[in-house]
Amino acid sequence: MNKVIHPARAVALGFLLAILAGTAMLMLPLARADGAGAPLMVAFFTSVSAVCVTGLVLVDTGTYWSGFGQSTIMVLFQLGGLGMMTAATLLGLMVNRSPKLRTRLMTQTETRSIGMGDISSVARVVLVVSVLFQLAIAAILTLRLQSDYGLAWREAGWVGLFHAVSAFNNAGFSIHPDSMIRYAGDAGILVPVMLAAIIGGVGFPVLHDLRHRFRDPRHWSLHTKLTLSGTLILLLLGYVAILLFEWKNPQTLGAFGLFDKLMNGMFMSAAARTSGFNTVDVAGLTRETWALHYFLMFIGGGSAGTAGGVKVGTVAVLVLLVIAEAKGHTDTEAFGRRVGSSAQRQAITVLVLGSVVVAFGTVALLRISHFPTDQVIFEVIAAFGSAGLSTGITADLPPSGQLVLALLMFVGRVGTITFATSLVLGERRMPYRYPEEHPIVG
């Protein structure tokens, strides 16, 4: 039994240790801009948000933290994005090129690798894609910041690197107090950041599949096809809905010209699914757009990537199940493949438990705070889905409310990984079956 449970628990423990280490580092006087040690709650909340790649903050990252503190935060969300066990596997590969069985089991837990044989391959894809893509985006941003914004090379390099790493890991941290609002009219900044968030968010198993079969879509795995098609559908539907709801809103897109409206609408659609950056004031969005964000933040990105949420694949399986049931089909099918019954049960379980966590978090926060229900729901789903967007109430919550958000961030990022994998690893066939009966549904 221990062989089944231990890897999932080890993943959660790895994230927890990283959070505690990050808290200790951020409490050092060296980490704060004014040389005074950060309060425990500020350091702890920031560490949880960074490791869980969420982006919710209690203080302004660019002015409150020193260069050392900002570097610590960047390392934390880099580790959180890559994953603790993946990082351990990469270290083992560099040392002896043969990770131990236990490490490979834990990495399989975190990356959702198909089998034990492809652990090293997936880990290498994680390393190569992450490093090369982040450096490429950092270089593009640095050149843009230096040439168009007049920043010194050193400052432009740091701002570019920080935002490139944050975007790829869907962390949502920015060293600007207004996030990306100052770049709302600059496609040279927004497009690279958006692409980094999307690519990091589709999941490393998808990137691994594309690396080996990019020119042969017919042989892509069902997971890859569902994730890519689901991601495209969510991006487009979110894009159209945002344009519809915000086109004439003077507090958001209504203040832009035609091109900037179209560009920022797409950026908002991509950012809502966990990157956490914003180019407009989230508090100024219409209530319809807030409701749309509930949906997009809750779903999140692809499995075993840097994004959060219940995952695109989970929702895709459920949509296919509903379509099959509506048509009266006994099998759930897509792209010439039949979706296994175990995957359908797991998807339902993940969605139900995610909904329960959000519901309990909402009730708890409503009980603790005095903010309106719609703002509380937004904050809860943003924390659970690792989205990092906020209507501006995070810092004004009482310490107990901030602890609730910290717990939601941890459960949303680590709990879904641990629980979903526990379902897979713990699956077993019983030596008997009870007689079948059909209760009345609906």
Disulfide bonds with the S-S distance in Angstrom:
none
